[in-house]
Amino acid sequence: MSMKSVKLLLLSVVAAILTSCGTTTTVPITGRRQNLIVSDQQVLSLSNQQYQQYMQSAKKSTNAANTAMVQRVGQRLANAVVSYLNANGLGAEVSQYQWEFNLVQDNQVNAFCMPGGKIVVYEGLLPVTRDEASLAVVLGHEIAHAVAKHSAERLSNAYKQQYGLQVIGAVASGVGVSNEMLQLGQIVASAGGQFFTAGFSRKQESEADHMGLVFAAMAGYDPKVAISFWQRMSQATGGGSSSLLSDHPSDADRIKNLQGWMAEAQRYYKPATTTTTTSTTTTTTSTKKNTKTTKKTTKKKK
């Protein structure tokens, strides 16, 4: 066999390894199959570094009521997602989430959730959400990115594209390659410090819309508000200037997709009950007392 044939054989073998290695997983809710060549531990290590750096420079909101709302809605969604994962044989995934909810001083109409459950909402989003149900739709979308491991998928694809040729060259020449974590870190750094908060593909964004709608319904928020919310979002951002919209389908396609998923989301939706028992009981007791008093007064008149 000639040297040229040997090299071609090596290239074919390594190319096959690059496309077949890693772990094949199934995305919850949608059932889409994905191939990941980076581990959860690697993604969490890198994302935690970025998150800590971000929070050191971010200014937390001083609005106590809005901060409490973000934490309340976020935790309610987190509880629903964790319950779903546990109930569907995905309990091992739960251990990677260390939930945090922050409202920061930023006028951008945006929010994000890093791998591991680190959720950040910008104050500029709240005038558009207007209510907790609409906020839940957004946070459901962001949490979906984490649950679907979109960052790991994006990092895996970038790794294959950026270092695939180097790996092939290294194998063909008989030399080693640099440390994998160093390479992954270089990919993250090359994204300008925003690898885990922006830049998802249109397919991933659409998938997050789908999953987020269902997650909001699971948490007891009416999924129907998603239609009017995304209409407001489009108007507020001029049809796509927000990073929440930058890689999404067109507004018309988004609404069409959401309407198509609505029946599925409604199957998970159970409206949260309001706590009115105490008030009703008090009112009833008061009415009975008044009735008794009236009867006593009547007897006296007789």
N, C-alpha and C positions, 0 to 999 in steps of 0.2 A: 504494500500500500504506500502510495506516495505521501510526502510530507503535507502536500496541499489537501489530500483526502483525509489525513489524520486531523488536521486543523478543522476541516469542515465537520468531521464527525464530532469533535470536541464541542464545537459551537452548537451543533444540533442537540447534543446531550445536555449542555448547560442551559440552553434556551428552554428545553423541556422541563428542566428542574425549576427554573425561574417561574414558569407558568403553573407548575403543579405543586410546588412546595407550599408550606403554610397550612392553615386550618380553614376548612370550609364550614361556614356557619349559616344558620337560617335567621333572617331578621324577624323578630316578633311582629304579629299583626299582619304584615304583608306577605310573609313566607318567601321573600326573595333570598336566593343563595348568594353568598359572597365569599371570596377567598382572601384571607388575611395572612400576611407573612410577618407581622409584628404582633407581639403579645400584649395582653392587657397591662401587664406590669410595665412594659416599655412605654406605652402610651400614657399611662397614669403618671409615671415618673417625669416625662417631658411636659405634660400638661400642667402638673402641679407647679413646676418651675415657672411656667408662663403665668399661671394664675397668681402666684405669690408676687411676681414682679408687677403684674397689673394692679393688684390691690394696694401695693406700696405707693403707687402714684395716683390711684383713684381717690376721689373725695366722696365719702359716703353721704347720703342725703341726710339733712337735718330735720326733715318732715317725719315726725314720729308716726303719724297716722298712715301715711303712704308706705313707710317702711314696714309697719306691722301688716299691712294688707299684702304686700309682696311676700312676706314670710308666711303668712296664713295660706295664701293661694298656692305658693310653691310647695309647702309641706303637705297640703291636701293632695296635690298631684303626686308628690313623691310617695305618699302612703298608698295611693291607688295603684301606682306603677309597681311598687314593691309587692303588693298583694297579688297583682296579676302575674308577675314573674314567679313568685312562690307557688302559685296555684297551677302554673303551667310547666312545671319541671325545670324552671330556670333559676332556682334558688341560689345556685352557685354564683350567679351574676350579681346578686344583691350585695355581696360582701365588698365589691369594688366601689360602692357609692357611699361617700361621706358628704351628705347634703349640706349646702350652705346657700343662703339667699341674701343678696345684697341689692339695695337700691342706691345708685350712685348719681352724683351731680353731673349730668351730661345732657345736653339738649337734643342729642341724636334720637331719632325714633328707632330704637333698637333694644335688643336683649340677647343674651347668649347663655348657653349651658356648656361648660367644659366637661370632658370625660371625668367621671367620678362624681358628678352631681354638683358642680360649682356653678350656681346660677347668678347672673348679674342682669339687672334691669336698669335702663337709663331713664331718668326722670322725663325726658322728652317723649317717651312712649305713652305715658299715662293719660295725657289729654286725648289721645287717639283711642285707647282702649275704653276709657270712660267708666267701665264697670268691671267687676271681678270676673264675670264669665268670659268677657273678651280677653282679659289679661290671662285667664287660664288657657285660652286657645293659643296665645303666643307662647306661654311657658310650656304648654304641652308640645308644641312644635319644637322648641329648643331642647327639651328633655328627650324628645324622640331622636335627635341627632346623637345623643349620648347612648341611649339604649340600643340604637341600630348600629353603633360603633362606626359611624361615618368618618370620624377622624382617623381611626385605625385603617379603614379602607382607603382613605385618601393618602395616608402615609405609606401604606403598602404599595399603592399604585405609583406614587412619586419615587419610592425606593427602587421599584423595578425599572422605571424609566431613567432615573438619574444614575443608578449604579449598576444596572444590568450589564451594560457594555464593559464596565470596569471588571465586573466579576468574570465575565466571559474571557476577557483579556488575561486576567490573572490566572485562571484555570489553564488557558491555552499555553501560557508561558511558564507555568509551574511555580508561580509565586503566590503569596497570600494576599488577602485584602485587609483593609483597615477595620478597626473595631466597629461592629454594627451599630452600637448605640451612638458612637461618634458620628457615623454617617447619618443616622436618623436625626441627631441633633443639628447637623448641618442643614438638612432639609427644612427643619422647623425654623431655624434661624434665617434661612434665605427667604422666608415668607414675610419678613419684616415684623416679626413678633406677634403676628395675628393668625398663625397657622390654625389654631383651634377655635377661632371665633368667626371666621369668614372663609369664603372660597369653596363651599361645597358645590358639587355638581348639580345640574338641573334635576337629574334623576333622584339624587339624594334629597334635594329640597322638596320635591313632590312627595317623596316617601315620608318625609317629616310632617308635611301637611296632613297626610293620611293618618299616620300614627298619632299625631298631636290632637287631631279631632277626636279620635277614639279615647285617648288618655283623658282629655277634658271631660268627656261624657262619663268615663269610669269614676272620675272624681266628683260627679254630681253636678257638673255645669252643663247648661243647655247647649248642645253643639250647634244649634241653628243660628246662634249669634255670630258664628264664624263668617257667614256670608256678608252681613252688614259691616262687621269689623274690617274684613279685607277690602271692602269697598272704601271705607274711610281711610284705611292705610294707603291705598292707591292715590286717593285725593291728597292726602297729607304729604306724600312724598313725590308728587308729580309723576306718578305712574312707574316708579322704580328706582328712585335715587337712594332709598334706604338699603343698607346691606341685607336687611331682611328680605328684600325683594329682588336684589340684583341678579341672582342666578335662578330665580323662580320662573315657572311658566308665565305666559302672558296673563293679564288680569282675567280675560274671558275664559281662558283655559283653566285657571285656578278655580274660579267660581263653578265652572262646569264639573271639575273634578270633585270639589267639596260637596256639591249636590249629589254626585254619584256615590260618595262615601257616606252620605247622611243617614241612610237607612241602616247601615252597619253600625254607625255610632249610636243611633237611637236605641239599638238593642242593649247597649251597655249603660244607657242613661237612666239613672234613678235620681229624681230631684231630691236635693237635701231638704230634710224636714226642719221647719222652724220651731224654736222652743217657745211655745205659747201656753203650755199646760199650766204653769204657775199662775200666769195672769188670768186665765179662764177660771181656774179654781177660786182665785181670790174674788173675782167678780161674782161667781155663783154663790159663794159663801155670803158675800155682802148682800146679795139680793134676798137670800133666805132670811138673813137677820132683819132686813127691812120688812119682809112679809110678816115675820113674827111680831115685830114691833107694832105693825098696823093692826094685827089681830088683837093684841093686848089693849091697844088704845080703843078699839071698837067695843071691847068688853066693858071697859071702864065707863064709856058713854051710856051703855045699857044700864 
